[in-house]
Amino acid sequence: MLEWMWPWVFVVAPVPVLIFYFSRGGSLQPAALRAPFAARWQSLSGTRQPSQSGR
């Protein structure tokens, strides 16, 4: 006979997926890395960030 040791786990298991699905709004945390010198790095490497269009 099959015995479920923790049947509540099957009820709680989809909770992280539901939280991810319903919290698709903005980010709740600020950026983890702040690099005010990122523009200088880009100029030194010769790469350019694509400009955003006004659409």
PyMOL Python script that loads the backbone (N, CA, C, O; Angstrom):
from pymol import cmd

cmd.read_pdbstr("""\
ATOM      1  N   MET A   1       0.836  -1.169   0.000  1.00  0.00           N
ATOM      2  CA  MET A   1       0.000   0.000   0.000  1.00  0.00           C
ATOM      3  C   MET A   1       0.892   1.248   0.000  1.00  0.00           C
ATOM      4  O   MET A   1       1.909   1.292   0.692  1.00  0.00           O
ATOM      5  N   LEU A   2       0.505   2.244  -0.771  1.00  0.00           N
ATOM      6  CA  LEU A   2       1.254   3.494  -0.878  1.00  0.00           C
ATOM      7  C   LEU A   2       0.809   4.435   0.228  1.00  0.00           C
ATOM      8  O   LEU A   2      -0.380   4.713   0.380  1.00  0.00           O
ATOM      9  N   GLU A   3       1.769   4.923   0.996  1.00  0.00           N
ATOM     10  CA  GLU A   3       1.449   5.824   2.102  1.00  0.00           C
ATOM     11  C   GLU A   3       2.171   7.154   1.875  1.00  0.00           C
ATOM     12  O   GLU A   3       3.375   7.187   1.619  1.00  0.00           O
ATOM     13  N   TRP A   4       1.428   8.225   1.970  1.00  0.00           N
ATOM     14  CA  TRP A   4       1.994   9.552   1.793  1.00  0.00           C
ATOM     15  C   TRP A   4       2.467  10.058   3.151  1.00  0.00           C
ATOM     16  O   TRP A   4       1.659  10.260   4.058  1.00  0.00           O
ATOM     17  N   MET A   5       3.758  10.260   3.288  1.00  0.00           N
ATOM     18  CA  MET A   5       4.303  10.721   4.566  1.00  0.00           C
ATOM     19  C   MET A   5       3.950  12.189   4.812  1.00  0.00           C
ATOM     20  O   MET A   5       3.598  12.567   5.929  1.00  0.00           O
ATOM     21  N   TRP A   6       4.046  13.013   3.767  1.00  0.00           N
ATOM     22  CA  TRP A   6       3.744  14.437   3.898  1.00  0.00           C
ATOM     23  C   TRP A   6       2.781  14.847   2.783  1.00  0.00           C
ATOM     24  O   TRP A   6       3.231  15.375   1.766  1.00  0.00           O
ATOM     25  N   PRO A   7       1.506  14.628   2.932  1.00  0.00           N
ATOM     26  CA  PRO A   7       0.566  14.963   1.842  1.00  0.00           C
ATOM     27  C   PRO A   7       0.462  16.465   1.586  1.00  0.00           C
ATOM     28  O   PRO A   7       0.086  16.870   0.486  1.00  0.00           O
ATOM     29  N   TRP A   8       0.785  17.297   2.572  1.00  0.00           N
ATOM     30  CA  TRP A   8       0.700  18.739   2.393  1.00  0.00           C
ATOM     31  C   TRP A   8       1.730  19.255   1.387  1.00  0.00           C
ATOM     32  O   TRP A   8       1.565  20.351   0.852  1.00  0.00           O
ATOM     33  N   VAL A   9       2.783  18.491   1.122  1.00  0.00           N
ATOM     34  CA  VAL A   9       3.808  18.914   0.163  1.00  0.00           C
ATOM     35  C   VAL A   9       3.202  19.048  -1.233  1.00  0.00           C
ATOM     36  O   VAL A   9       3.599  19.931  -1.993  1.00  0.00           O
ATOM     37  N   PHE A  10       2.264  18.199  -1.575  1.00  0.00           N
ATOM     38  CA  PHE A  10       1.645  18.258  -2.898  1.00  0.00           C
ATOM     39  C   PHE A  10       0.711  19.451  -3.038  1.00  0.00           C
ATOM     40  O   PHE A  10       0.418  19.879  -4.154  1.00  0.00           O
ATOM     41  N   VAL A  11       0.248  19.983  -1.938  1.00  0.00           N
ATOM     42  CA  VAL A  11      -0.583  21.185  -1.971  1.00  0.00           C
ATOM     43  C   VAL A  11       0.305  22.427  -2.061  1.00  0.00           C
ATOM     44  O   VAL A  11      -0.047  23.389  -2.743  1.00  0.00           O
ATOM     45  N   VAL A  12       1.441  22.414  -1.385  1.00  0.00           N
ATOM     46  CA  VAL A  12       2.320  23.574  -1.314  1.00  0.00           C
ATOM     47  C   VAL A  12       3.291  23.637  -2.506  1.00  0.00           C
ATOM     48  O   VAL A  12       3.815  24.710  -2.806  1.00  0.00           O
ATOM     49  N   ALA A  13       3.532  22.545  -3.167  1.00  0.00           N
ATOM     50  CA  ALA A  13       4.532  22.487  -4.241  1.00  0.00           C
ATOM     51  C   ALA A  13       4.291  23.495  -5.371  1.00  0.00           C
ATOM     52  O   ALA A  13       5.266  24.083  -5.841  1.00  0.00           O
ATOM     53  N   PRO A  14       3.066  23.733  -5.834  1.00  0.00           N
ATOM     54  CA  PRO A  14       2.891  24.690  -6.935  1.00  0.00           C
ATOM     55  C   PRO A  14       2.931  26.159  -6.511  1.00  0.00           C
ATOM     56  O   PRO A  14       2.797  27.031  -7.369  1.00  0.00           O
ATOM     57  N   VAL A  15       3.108  26.463  -5.245  1.00  0.00           N
ATOM     58  CA  VAL A  15       3.102  27.848  -4.778  1.00  0.00           C
ATOM     59  C   VAL A  15       4.203  28.692  -5.431  1.00  0.00           C
ATOM     60  O   VAL A  15       3.896  29.806  -5.855  1.00  0.00           O
ATOM     61  N   PRO A  16       5.455  28.251  -5.543  1.00  0.00           N
ATOM     62  CA  PRO A  16       6.466  29.087  -6.208  1.00  0.00           C
ATOM     63  C   PRO A  16       6.118  29.393  -7.667  1.00  0.00           C
ATOM     64  O   PRO A  16       6.378  30.498  -8.144  1.00  0.00           O
ATOM     65  N   VAL A  17       5.547  28.450  -8.362  1.00  0.00           N
ATOM     66  CA  VAL A  17       5.148  28.683  -9.755  1.00  0.00           C
ATOM     67  C   VAL A  17       4.029  29.714  -9.809  1.00  0.00           C
ATOM     68  O   VAL A  17       4.036  30.586 -10.678  1.00  0.00           O
ATOM     69  N   LEU A  18       3.080  29.628  -8.904  1.00  0.00           N
ATOM     70  CA  LEU A  18       1.989  30.596  -8.868  1.00  0.00           C
ATOM     71  C   LEU A  18       2.497  31.992  -8.515  1.00  0.00           C
ATOM     72  O   LEU A  18       2.035  32.981  -9.083  1.00  0.00           O
ATOM     73  N   ILE A  19       3.430  32.077  -7.596  1.00  0.00           N
ATOM     74  CA  ILE A  19       4.002  33.381  -7.250  1.00  0.00           C
ATOM     75  C   ILE A  19       4.723  33.978  -8.450  1.00  0.00           C
ATOM     76  O   ILE A  19       4.586  35.170  -8.725  1.00  0.00           O
ATOM     77  N   PHE A  20       5.484  33.168  -9.161  1.00  0.00           N
ATOM     78  CA  PHE A  20       6.188  33.656 -10.349  1.00  0.00           C
ATOM     79  C   PHE A  20       5.194  34.119 -11.413  1.00  0.00           C
ATOM     80  O   PHE A  20       5.401  35.155 -12.046  1.00  0.00           O
ATOM     81  N   TYR A  21       4.128  33.366 -11.612  1.00  0.00           N
ATOM     82  CA  TYR A  21       3.155  33.686 -12.651  1.00  0.00           C
ATOM     83  C   TYR A  21       2.400  34.977 -12.329  1.00  0.00           C
ATOM     84  O   TYR A  21       2.179  35.796 -13.221  1.00  0.00           O
ATOM     85  N   PHE A  22       2.009  35.166 -11.088  1.00  0.00           N
ATOM     86  CA  PHE A  22       1.191  36.311 -10.732  1.00  0.00           C
ATOM     87  C   PHE A  22       2.001  37.547 -10.357  1.00  0.00           C
ATOM     88  O   PHE A  22       1.417  38.616 -10.179  1.00  0.00           O
ATOM     89  N   SER A  23       3.296  37.444 -10.233  1.00  0.00           N
ATOM     90  CA  SER A  23       4.111  38.608  -9.887  1.00  0.00           C
ATOM     91  C   SER A  23       4.957  39.060 -11.069  1.00  0.00           C
ATOM     92  O   SER A  23       6.121  39.417 -10.888  1.00  0.00           O
ATOM     93  N   ARG A  24       4.417  39.051 -12.234  1.00  0.00           N
ATOM     94  CA  ARG A  24       5.176  39.445 -13.418  1.00  0.00           C
ATOM     95  C   ARG A  24       5.246  40.958 -13.601  1.00  0.00           C
ATOM     96  O   ARG A  24       5.627  41.425 -14.675  1.00  0.00           O
ATOM     97  N   GLY A  25       4.895  41.718 -12.601  1.00  0.00           N
ATOM     98  CA  GLY A  25       4.965  43.174 -12.672  1.00  0.00           C
ATOM     99  C   GLY A  25       6.410  43.641 -12.703  1.00  0.00           C
ATOM    100  O   GLY A  25       7.289  42.970 -13.244  1.00  0.00           O
ATOM    101  N   GLY A  26       6.631  44.787 -12.121  1.00  0.00           N
ATOM    102  CA  GLY A  26       7.974  45.330 -12.063  1.00  0.00           C
ATOM    103  C   GLY A  26       8.824  44.578 -11.067  1.00  0.00           C
ATOM    104  O   GLY A  26       8.330  43.779 -10.271  1.00  0.00           O
ATOM    105  N   SER A  27      10.078  44.844 -11.126  1.00  0.00           N
ATOM    106  CA  SER A  27      11.003  44.214 -10.202  1.00  0.00           C
ATOM    107  C   SER A  27      10.817  44.802  -8.808  1.00  0.00           C
ATOM    108  O   SER A  27      10.648  46.012  -8.658  1.00  0.00           O
ATOM    109  N   LEU A  28      10.848  43.960  -7.803  1.00  0.00           N
ATOM    110  CA  LEU A  28      10.668  44.411  -6.437  1.00  0.00           C
ATOM    111  C   LEU A  28      11.978  44.859  -5.808  1.00  0.00           C
ATOM    112  O   LEU A  28      11.976  45.534  -4.778  1.00  0.00           O
ATOM    113  N   GLN A  29      13.098  44.488  -6.423  1.00  0.00           N
ATOM    114  CA  GLN A  29      14.401  44.828  -5.874  1.00  0.00           C
ATOM    115  C   GLN A  29      15.125  45.769  -6.829  1.00  0.00           C
ATOM    116  O   GLN A  29      14.972  45.667  -8.046  1.00  0.00           O
ATOM    117  N   PRO A  30      15.909  46.681  -6.275  1.00  0.00           N
ATOM    118  CA  PRO A  30      16.727  47.519  -7.147  1.00  0.00           C
ATOM    119  C   PRO A  30      17.847  46.697  -7.769  1.00  0.00           C
ATOM    120  O   PRO A  30      18.080  45.551  -7.382  1.00  0.00           O
ATOM    121  N   ALA A  31      18.519  47.277  -8.712  1.00  0.00           N
ATOM    122  CA  ALA A  31      19.619  46.585  -9.375  1.00  0.00           C
ATOM    123  C   ALA A  31      20.679  46.175  -8.361  1.00  0.00           C
ATOM    124  O   ALA A  31      20.993  46.929  -7.440  1.00  0.00           O
ATOM    125  N   ALA A  32      21.217  45.001  -8.530  1.00  0.00           N
ATOM    126  CA  ALA A  32      22.205  44.486  -7.593  1.00  0.00           C
ATOM    127  C   ALA A  32      23.578  45.107  -7.818  1.00  0.00           C
ATOM    128  O   ALA A  32      24.395  45.166  -6.898  1.00  0.00           O
ATOM    129  N   LEU A  33      23.830  45.567  -9.032  1.00  0.00           N
ATOM    130  CA  LEU A  33      25.144  46.110  -9.356  1.00  0.00           C
ATOM    131  C   LEU A  33      24.968  47.513  -9.916  1.00  0.00           C
ATOM    132  O   LEU A  33      24.262  47.722 -10.902  1.00  0.00           O
ATOM    133  N   ARG A  34      25.610  48.450  -9.279  1.00  0.00           N
ATOM    134  CA  ARG A  34      25.583  49.825  -9.777  1.00  0.00           C
ATOM    135  C   ARG A  34      26.980  50.163 -10.256  1.00  0.00           C
ATOM    136  O   ARG A  34      27.940  50.129  -9.486  1.00  0.00           O
ATOM    137  N   ALA A  35      27.082  50.482 -11.512  1.00  0.00           N
ATOM    138  CA  ALA A  35      28.383  50.807 -12.079  1.00  0.00           C
ATOM    139  C   ALA A  35      28.281  52.151 -12.786  1.00  0.00           C
ATOM    140  O   ALA A  35      27.975  52.194 -13.978  1.00  0.00           O
ATOM    141  N   PRO A  36      28.532  53.251 -12.079  1.00  0.00           N
ATOM    142  CA  PRO A  36      28.442  54.562 -12.717  1.00  0.00           C
ATOM    143  C   PRO A  36      29.518  54.758 -13.785  1.00  0.00           C
ATOM    144  O   PRO A  36      29.450  55.692 -14.584  1.00  0.00           O
ATOM    145  N   PHE A  37      30.493  53.881 -13.789  1.00  0.00           N
ATOM    146  CA  PHE A  37      31.583  53.982 -14.753  1.00  0.00           C
ATOM    147  C   PHE A  37      31.375  53.047 -15.943  1.00  0.00           C
ATOM    148  O   PHE A  37      32.308  52.832 -16.717  1.00  0.00           O
ATOM    149  N   ALA A  38      30.178  52.488 -16.108  1.00  0.00           N
ATOM    150  CA  ALA A  38      29.911  51.557 -17.213  1.00  0.00           C
ATOM    151  C   ALA A  38      30.055  52.248 -18.562  1.00  0.00           C
ATOM    152  O   ALA A  38      30.548  51.639 -19.512  1.00  0.00           O
ATOM    153  N   ALA A  39      29.635  53.502 -18.666  1.00  0.00           N
ATOM    154  CA  ALA A  39      29.773  54.228 -19.932  1.00  0.00           C
ATOM    155  C   ALA A  39      31.245  54.381 -20.307  1.00  0.00           C
ATOM    156  O   ALA A  39      31.605  54.303 -21.481  1.00  0.00           O
ATOM    157  N   ARG A  40      32.087  54.598 -19.308  1.00  0.00           N
ATOM    158  CA  ARG A  40      33.528  54.712 -19.580  1.00  0.00           C
ATOM    159  C   ARG A  40      34.088  53.387 -20.083  1.00  0.00           C
ATOM    160  O   ARG A  40      34.906  53.371 -21.003  1.00  0.00           O
ATOM    161  N   TRP A  41      33.653  52.265 -19.482  1.00  0.00           N
ATOM    162  CA  TRP A  41      34.097  50.951 -19.955  1.00  0.00           C
ATOM    163  C   TRP A  41      33.683  50.734 -21.399  1.00  0.00           C
ATOM    164  O   TRP A  41      34.460  50.214 -22.199  1.00  0.00           O
ATOM    165  N   GLN A  42      32.458  51.129 -21.737  1.00  0.00           N
ATOM    166  CA  GLN A  42      31.988  50.943 -23.110  1.00  0.00           C
ATOM    167  C   GLN A  42      32.802  51.782 -24.084  1.00  0.00           C
ATOM    168  O   GLN A  42      33.098  51.334 -25.192  1.00  0.00           O
ATOM    169  N   SER A  43      33.164  52.992 -23.682  1.00  0.00           N
ATOM    170  CA  SER A  43      33.958  53.831 -24.584  1.00  0.00           C
ATOM    171  C   SER A  43      35.366  53.267 -24.752  1.00  0.00           C
ATOM    172  O   SER A  43      35.950  53.371 -25.831  1.00  0.00           O
ATOM    173  N   LEU A  44      35.914  52.672 -23.696  1.00  0.00           N
ATOM    174  CA  LEU A  44      37.244  52.086 -23.790  1.00  0.00           C
ATOM    175  C   LEU A  44      37.257  50.820 -24.641  1.00  0.00           C
ATOM    176  O   LEU A  44      38.245  50.533 -25.317  1.00  0.00           O
ATOM    177  N   SER A  45      36.158  50.061 -24.606  1.00  0.00           N
ATOM    178  CA  SER A  45      36.127  48.816 -25.367  1.00  0.00           C
ATOM    179  C   SER A  45      35.741  49.039 -26.824  1.00  0.00           C
ATOM    180  O   SER A  45      35.915  48.151 -27.658  1.00  0.00           O
ATOM    181  N   GLY A  46      35.222  50.214 -27.129  1.00  0.00           N
ATOM    182  CA  GLY A  46      34.859  50.507 -28.511  1.00  0.00           C
ATOM    183  C   GLY A  46      33.480  50.019 -28.898  1.00  0.00           C
ATOM    184  O   GLY A  46      33.092  50.158 -30.058  1.00  0.00           O
ATOM    185  N   THR A  47      32.728  49.454 -27.976  1.00  0.00           N
ATOM    186  CA  THR A  47      31.373  49.016 -28.286  1.00  0.00           C
ATOM    187  C   THR A  47      30.390  50.102 -27.886  1.00  0.00           C
ATOM    188  O   THR A  47      30.635  50.886 -26.969  1.00  0.00           O
ATOM    189  N   ARG A  48      29.280  50.126 -28.592  1.00  0.00           N
ATOM    190  CA  ARG A  48      28.253  51.101 -28.289  1.00  0.00           C
ATOM    191  C   ARG A  48      26.972  50.390 -27.917  1.00  0.00           C
ATOM    192  O   ARG A  48      26.644  49.342 -28.473  1.00  0.00           O
ATOM    193  N   GLN A  49      26.258  50.962 -26.981  1.00  0.00           N
ATOM    194  CA  GLN A  49      24.953  50.414 -26.605  1.00  0.00           C
ATOM    195  C   GLN A  49      23.950  50.930 -27.639  1.00  0.00           C
ATOM    196  O   GLN A  49      23.962  52.114 -27.977  1.00  0.00           O
ATOM    197  N   PRO A  50      23.082  50.048 -28.141  1.00  0.00           N
ATOM    198  CA  PRO A  50      22.115  50.514 -29.128  1.00  0.00           C
ATOM    199  C   PRO A  50      21.179  51.544 -28.509  1.00  0.00           C
ATOM    200  O   PRO A  50      20.693  51.379 -27.390  1.00  0.00           O
ATOM    201  N   SER A  51      20.939  52.618 -29.274  1.00  0.00           N
ATOM    202  CA  SER A  51      20.052  53.655 -28.767  1.00  0.00           C
ATOM    203  C   SER A  51      18.614  53.171 -28.804  1.00  0.00           C
ATOM    204  O   SER A  51      18.234  52.380 -29.667  1.00  0.00           O
ATOM    205  N   GLN A  52      17.826  53.650 -27.870  1.00  0.00           N
ATOM    206  CA  GLN A  52      16.425  53.238 -27.811  1.00  0.00           C
ATOM    207  C   GLN A  52      15.616  54.130 -28.729  1.00  0.00           C
ATOM    208  O   GLN A  52      15.813  55.344 -28.763  1.00  0.00           O
ATOM    209  N   SER A  53      14.714  53.527 -29.467  1.00  0.00           N
ATOM    210  CA  SER A  53      13.886  54.308 -30.383  1.00  0.00           C
ATOM    211  C   SER A  53      12.741  54.951 -29.598  1.00  0.00           C
ATOM    212  O   SER A  53      12.375  54.494 -28.515  1.00  0.00           O
ATOM    213  N   GLY A  54      12.199  55.998 -30.157  1.00  0.00           N
ATOM    214  CA  GLY A  54      11.117  56.732 -29.486  1.00  0.00           C
ATOM    215  C   GLY A  54       9.741  56.192 -29.807  1.00  0.00           C
ATOM    216  O   GLY A  54       8.749  56.907 -29.666  1.00  0.00           O
ATOM    217  N   ARG A  55       9.662  54.961 -30.230  1.00  0.00           N
ATOM    218  CA  ARG A  55       8.343  54.397 -30.566  1.00  0.00           C
ATOM    219  C   ARG A  55       7.536  54.078 -29.363  1.00  0.00           C
ATOM    220  O   ARG A  55       6.409  53.600 -29.485  1.00  0.00           O
TER     221      ARG A  55
END
""", "prot")
cmd.dss("prot")
cmd.show_as("cartoon", "prot")
cmd.util.cbc("prot")
cmd.orient("prot")
